[in-house]
């Protein structure tokens, strides 16, 4: 099976996902931001992907320290055998974030583009030719939820999930639930999963449980 099709295959039969940010105690106690790491689990509790920022060195450490949530990054999603299935690239932008999505072979799958909206947080899910495939909308009065819409109909949600009061006192590790309610296009599903990581960086990085 080609590497570029494996991510799509893994998401084909899933109705819901849990995206959990993994924190290390050294980072929690020191207060220094390390490279973000996540695990993506299917609705049956089976691990599907492990995700993490790639790269290192003093330069990237300074970017994380100075730009924090606004920093550019490259993230890879790997399967349980360590194969890279997706690669997410966020370039630095002063305003309106963007993320490029490609498969493990480097083929461009699409992008997530932030849009300006009054009283809402909004993103477009774009295909490889910049065609609009779906929209993500986070209403002002629902700060932890983003609705996935196609042609005006809700087909899924991305929602930040609290893991418990005790944990939130000590770490800003984020947990998200991604649900597909009528979103059958596995290509769009893949881009929605990618959007979850951009949403975490833009709206929840360094904000903790506030």
C-alpha positions in Angstrom: 0.0 0.0 0.0 1.5 3.4 -0.9 2.6 5.5 2.1 0.5 8.4 0.9 -2.8 6.5 1.2 -2.3 5.0 4.6 -3.4 8.1 6.6 -6.6 8.2 4.6 -7.2 4.5 5.1 -6.8 4.8 8.9 -9.4 7.5 9.1 -12.0 5.9 6.8 -13.9 3.9 9.4 -13.5 6.3 12.3 -16.5 8.2 13.8 -14.5 10.1 16.5 -10.9 10.7 17.5 -9.2 11.9 20.6 -6.1 14.1 20.2 -4.0 14.2 23.3 -1.0 16.4 23.9 1.8 14.6 25.7 3.7 16.6 28.3 6.9 15.6 30.0 7.4 16.3 33.7 10.7 18.1 33.1 8.9 20.6 30.9 5.9 21.0 33.3 8.2 21.7 36.3 10.6 24.0 34.5 8.1 26.0 32.5 10.1 25.8 29.3 8.2 24.9 26.2 9.6 21.8 24.4 8.6 20.4 21.1 4.9 19.6 21.1 3.9 15.9 20.9 0.5 14.3 20.6 -1.1 10.9 20.2 -4.3 10.5 18.1 -6.6 7.7 19.2 -9.6 6.2 17.4 -13.1 5.8 18.8 -12.2 2.2 19.9 -9.2 3.4 21.9 -6.7 2.2 19.3 -3.7 4.5 18.6 -3.7 5.7 15.0 -1.0 8.4 14.9 1.8 9.8 16.9 2.5 13.5 16.1 5.3 15.7 17.0 7.3 18.8 15.9 10.5 18.0 14.1 13.8 19.8 14.1 16.0 21.0 16.9 18.9 23.2 17.8 19.4 26.6 19.4 17.5 28.4 16.6 14.3 26.4 17.1 14.6 26.7 20.9 14.8 30.5 20.5 11.8 30.5 18.2 9.8 28.5 20.7 10.9 30.8 23.5 10.3 34.2 21.7 7.5 33.6 19.3 5.7 30.9 21.4 2.3 30.2 19.8 3.2 32.3 16.8 6.2 30.3 15.8 6.5 28.5 12.5 6.9 24.7 12.8 6.9 21.4 10.9 5.0 18.5 12.4 5.0 14.9 11.3 2.2 12.3 12.0 3.6 8.8 12.1 1.8 5.4 12.4 2.6 2.9 15.1 5.4 1.5 13.0 7.1 4.9 12.7 6.3 5.6 9.1 5.6 9.3 8.3 2.0 9.5 6.9 1.4 13.3 7.1 3.6 16.4 7.3 2.2 19.7 8.5 4.0 22.9 7.8 3.1 26.2 9.4 5.1 29.2 8.0 5.5 32.3 10.0 2.8 34.9 9.4 2.2 38.1 11.2 -1.6 37.7 10.8 -4.0 35.0 9.8 -2.2 31.7 10.2 -1.9 29.0 7.6 -0.9 25.4 7.5 0.2 23.3 4.5 -0.6 19.6 4.6 1.2 16.9 2.6 1.4 13.2 2.7 4.5 11.2 3.7 5.7 11.2 0.1 5.6 15.0 -0.1 2.4 15.3 -2.2 0.4 18.4 -1.4 -3.0 17.5 0.0 -4.3 21.0 0.9 -4.1 23.7 3.5 -5.9 25.3 6.4 -6.3 29.0 6.1 -7.4 31.3 8.9 -10.0 34.0 8.0 -10.9 37.2 9.6 -14.5 37.2 11.1 -16.1 39.5 13.6 -17.1 37.7 16.8 -16.0 34.2 15.5 -12.8 32.3 14.8 -12.9 31.0 11.2 -10.8 28.8 9.0 -11.2 27.5 5.4 -10.2 23.9 4.6 -8.7 24.0 1.2 -7.9 21.3 -1.3 -4.7 20.9 -3.3 -5.9 23.5 -5.9 -6.9 26.0 -3.2 -10.6 24.9 -3.6 -12.8 25.3 -0.6 -13.7 21.9 0.8 -15.1 22.9 4.2 -15.2 25.7 6.8 -14.4 25.7 10.5 -16.2 28.1 12.7 -15.7 28.8 16.4 -18.5 31.0 17.7 -17.7 33.7 20.2 -19.9 32.1 22.9 -18.5 28.6 22.4 -14.8 29.2 23.1 -13.8 25.5 23.2 -15.7 24.3 20.1 -15.2 24.6 16.3 -17.9 23.4 14.0 -17.0 21.8 10.7 -19.4 22.8 7.9 -19.9 22.0 4.2 -22.5 23.9 2.2 -24.0 25.4 5.4 -24.5 22.0 7.0 -22.6 20.8 10.1 -20.6 17.6 9.4 -18.3 17.5 12.4 -16.8 19.2 15.4 -13.4 19.9 17.0 -13.8 20.5 20.7 -11.2 21.0 23.5 -11.8 18.5 26.2 -10.8 19.0 29.8 -9.1 16.0 31.4 -9.8 16.9 35.0 -9.4 19.8 37.4 -6.3 18.4 39.1 -4.4 18.0 35.9 -5.3 21.4 34.5 -3.8 23.0 37.7 -0.4 21.8 36.7 -0.2 21.6 32.9 -1.5 23.2 29.9 -1.6 19.9 28.0 -4.6 20.0 25.6 -7.0 17.2 24.8 -9.3 17.5 21.8 -12.2 15.5 20.6 -12.8 15.3 16.8 -16.2 14.0 15.6 -17.4 13.3 12.1 -21.1 13.6 11.8 -21.8 13.0 8.2 -18.4 13.9 6.9 -17.6 10.9 4.7 -14.9 12.3 2.5 -11.8 10.8 4.0 -9.6 13.5 2.3 -11.5 16.2 4.1 -11.3 14.2 7.3 -7.6 14.2 7.1 -7.4 17.9 6.6 -9.8 18.5 9.6 -7.5 16.4 11.8 -4.5 18.5 10.6 -6.5 21.6 11.5 -6.8 20.5 15.1 -3.1 21.0 15.6 -3.2 24.5 14.1 -6.2 25.4 16.3 -4.3 24.2 19.4 -1.3 26.4 18.5 -3.3 29.5 17.6 -6.0 29.5 20.3 -4.8 27.4 23.2 -1.0 27.3 23.2 0.4 28.9 26.4 -3.1 29.7 27.6 -3.6 26.7 29.9 -6.9 26.3 31.6 -7.7 30.0 31.6 
